[in-house]
Amino acid sequence: MSRKIVAGNWKMNKSMTEAQALVQELNGMAGAWPSDVKVIISPPMLYLTQIAVNTGDNLHVAAQNCHAEKSGAYTGEVSAVQLKSSGVNFCILGHSERRQYFGETDESVNAKVKSCLAEGITPIVCIGELLEEREAGREFSVVETQLKGGLEGLSSEEIEKCIVAYEPVWAIGTGKTASSDQAQEIHAFIRTKLSEISSQEVADTVSILYGGSCKPANAKEIFSKPDVDGGLIGGASLNASDFNALINSY
């Protein structure tokens, strides 16, 4: 069955000194974390190498993005090959902010997913609807299109190596949160679609994370739903006590 995961996306926050201090705090807490929960942090790209060598066995490191090509004249970009050589084993792809501010599409996300898989990096593939799409009753079609687009051309074995993160865009940084029932409804839908494009066995194995203003106050209820395998956490991951509380919400 799918593995429980709590992943923290730091976005463009923290100085190097602050990042190192946060990692040190988390390392000190890691011994008390549930053994069946995989914990991932995603610092700014600039810090990845140093943080990767300073995390303990219970703390894993993800990049927030990568380029689809292995190398080349792409100023300012970083490839999956370079991430892997820096000790990174996970990569967040297709986050709503990347789609909104940098014009990422299902096709570009798909290319990055394939690049990461080729280097043995686990993609965390983000999908989710905007407020106007939910209000128009299009949340299921949007999620299905993004899911299929992001995983296009992958074998069942490759899909099994991916993590999916459902982020209702209307609940990111707004203080709004999907109810636990709303989260479960979409997560169950995603798992059904995964079974259709691969197999039920693969669908049951893939972790589906919830990402949308998930905090210690609501995490236990959301994480208790059968198709919610954890969270992709934003603001609450920037504070060691809050992130620790989320990890221990199981």
C-alpha positions in Angstrom: 0.0 0.0 0.0 1.0 3.6 -0.3 3.5 5.0 2.1 2.8 8.0 4.4 4.8 11.1 3.5 5.1 14.6 5.0 7.0 16.9 2.6 7.9 20.5 3.4 8.2 23.0 0.5 10.2 25.9 1.8 9.7 27.9 -1.5 11.9 31.0 -1.6 12.4 31.4 2.1 15.2 31.2 4.7 18.8 32.4 4.5 21.5 29.8 4.6 22.0 30.3 8.3 18.3 30.0 9.0 18.0 26.9 6.8 20.9 25.2 8.6 19.3 26.0 12.0 16.0 24.6 10.9 17.6 21.3 9.6 19.5 21.0 12.9 16.2 21.4 14.9 14.5 18.8 12.7 17.4 16.3 13.0 17.1 16.6 16.7 13.4 15.7 16.5 13.7 12.9 14.0 14.2 10.1 16.5 10.6 10.5 17.7 9.0 10.5 14.3 6.7 7.6 13.4 8.7 4.9 11.7 6.2 4.5 8.8 6.3 8.2 7.8 8.8 9.4 5.2 9.8 13.0 5.9 11.1 15.3 3.1 12.2 18.9 3.0 12.6 21.0 0.0 14.9 24.0 0.6 15.8 26.6 -2.0 18.0 25.2 -4.8 21.1 27.2 -3.6 21.2 25.2 -0.3 20.5 21.7 -1.6 24.0 20.3 -1.6 25.0 21.5 1.9 21.7 20.5 3.4 21.7 17.1 1.7 25.0 16.2 3.5 23.7 17.4 6.9 20.4 15.5 7.1 20.1 12.4 9.1 18.7 9.0 7.9 15.1 10.1 8.7 15.2 13.3 6.7 15.2 13.4 2.9 15.8 16.3 0.5 13.8 17.4 -2.5 14.4 20.1 -5.1 11.6 22.5 -6.0 12.1 22.2 -9.7 14.5 21.0 -12.4 15.0 21.4 -16.2 14.0 18.6 -18.5 17.3 18.5 -20.4 20.4 16.8 -19.0 22.7 19.7 -19.9 23.1 22.6 -22.3 22.9 26.3 -22.7 20.1 26.9 -20.2 21.3 29.8 -18.1 20.0 29.7 -14.5 18.6 26.1 -14.8 19.6 22.9 -13.0 19.2 19.4 -14.4 18.1 16.2 -12.8 21.6 14.9 -13.4 23.0 17.7 -11.4 20.4 17.2 -8.6 21.2 13.5 -8.3 25.0 14.2 -8.1 24.2 16.7 -5.2 22.5 14.0 -3.1 18.9 14.9 -4.0 16.5 12.0 -4.4 13.1 13.8 -4.8 11.9 16.7 -6.9 8.7 18.8 -6.8 7.3 19.3 -10.3 4.4 21.3 -11.7 3.7 23.2 -8.5 0.8 25.6 -9.0 3.2 28.6 -8.6 5.4 27.2 -11.3 2.4 26.9 -13.6 1.1 30.3 -12.7 4.2 32.4 -12.7 6.5 30.5 -15.1 4.1 29.2 -17.6 4.6 25.5 -17.0 2.3 23.2 -18.8 1.3 19.5 -18.5 3.7 18.9 -21.4 6.7 20.6 -19.7 6.0 18.9 -16.4 5.8 15.5 -18.2 9.3 16.1 -19.7 10.7 16.9 -16.3 9.1 13.8 -14.8 10.7 11.6 -17.4 14.1 13.4 -16.8 13.9 12.8 -13.1 12.9 9.2 -13.4 15.8 8.6 -15.8 18.2 9.7 -13.0 16.5 7.8 -10.2 14.9 10.8 -8.7 11.3 10.5 -7.4 9.0 13.1 -8.9 6.4 14.7 -6.7 3.9 15.6 -9.4 1.6 18.5 -8.4 -2.0 18.8 -9.8 -5.0 20.9 -8.7 -7.7 23.3 -9.7 -8.1 27.1 -9.5 -11.0 28.6 -7.5 -12.9 29.5 -10.7 -12.5 26.0 -12.0 -13.9 24.5 -8.8 -16.8 27.0 -8.7 -17.6 26.0 -12.3 -17.7 22.4 -11.3 -14.6 21.5 -13.4 -12.3 20.3 -10.6 -12.5 16.6 -11.7 -11.8 17.3 -15.3 -8.9 19.7 -14.5 -7.3 17.2 -12.1 -7.7 14.3 -14.6 -6.2 16.3 -17.4 -3.2 17.4 -15.4 -2.6 13.9 -14.0 -2.8 12.2 -17.4 -0.7 15.0 -19.0 2.0 14.8 -16.3 2.3 11.0 -16.5 1.8 10.7 -20.3 4.0 7.9 -21.8 5.1 6.4 -18.5 5.0 2.7 -17.9 3.2 1.3 -14.9 6.6 0.6 -13.3 7.5 4.3 -13.8 4.2 5.6 -12.5 4.7 3.4 -9.4 7.9 5.4 -8.7 6.0 8.8 -8.7 4.3 10.7 -5.9 1.2 12.7 -6.7 0.4 15.9 -4.7 -3.1 17.3 -5.0 -3.1 21.0 -4.3 -6.4 22.9 -4.5 -4.9 26.2 -5.7 -7.6 28.2 -4.0 -6.4 26.9 -0.6 -2.7 27.7 -1.0 -1.6 30.7 1.1 -5.1 31.9 1.4 -6.0 30.5 4.8 -8.8 28.5 3.1 -8.5 24.7 3.4 -10.4 22.0 1.6 -12.5 20.0 4.1 -11.3 16.5 4.9 -14.2 15.2 2.9 -13.3 17.4 -0.1 -9.7 16.2 0.0 -10.8 12.6 0.2 -13.2 12.9 -2.7 -10.5 14.2 -5.0 -7.8 11.8 -3.7 -10.1 8.8 -4.3 -10.8 10.2 -7.8 -7.0 10.5 -8.5 -6.5 6.9 -7.3 -9.2 5.7 -9.5 -7.6 7.4 -12.5 -4.2 6.0 -11.6 -5.8 2.5 -11.7 -7.2 3.2 -15.2 -3.9 4.4 -16.7 -1.8 1.7 -14.9 -3.3 -0.9 -12.6 -5.1 -1.1 -9.3 -1.9 -2.5 -7.7 0.1 0.6 -8.8 -2.7 3.0 -7.8 -2.7 1.5 -4.3 1.1 1.9 -4.1 1.4 5.5 -5.2 1.3 8.1 -2.4 -1.2 10.9 -2.9 -0.4 13.9 -0.8 -2.6 16.9 0.1 -1.2 20.3 -0.3 -3.3 23.3 0.6 -2.9 25.2 3.9 -2.4 22.0 5.9 -1.5 22.9 9.5 -1.2 21.1 12.9 -4.8 22.1 13.7 -6.3 20.2 10.7 -3.7 17.7 9.7 -4.9 14.8 11.8 -8.4 14.9 10.4 -7.2 15.2 6.8 -4.5 12.6 7.2 -7.1 10.1 8.6 -8.8 9.9 5.3 -8.2 6.5 3.5 -6.8 8.0 0.3 -4.8 10.8 1.8 -1.2 9.6 2.3 0.2 12.7 3.8 0.9 16.3 2.9 2.9 18.7 0.8 3.3 21.4 3.4 4.1 25.1 2.7 4.2 27.7 5.5 4.0 25.2 8.4 7.2 23.5 7.2 9.2 26.7 7.9 8.8 26.2 11.7 10.3 23.1 13.3 7.6 22.8 16.0 4.8 23.1 13.5 6.4 20.7 11.0 7.1 18.2 13.8 3.5 18.4 14.9 2.4 17.6 11.4 4.7 14.6 11.1 3.3 13.3 14.4 -0.3 13.8 13.3 -0.6 10.2 12.3 
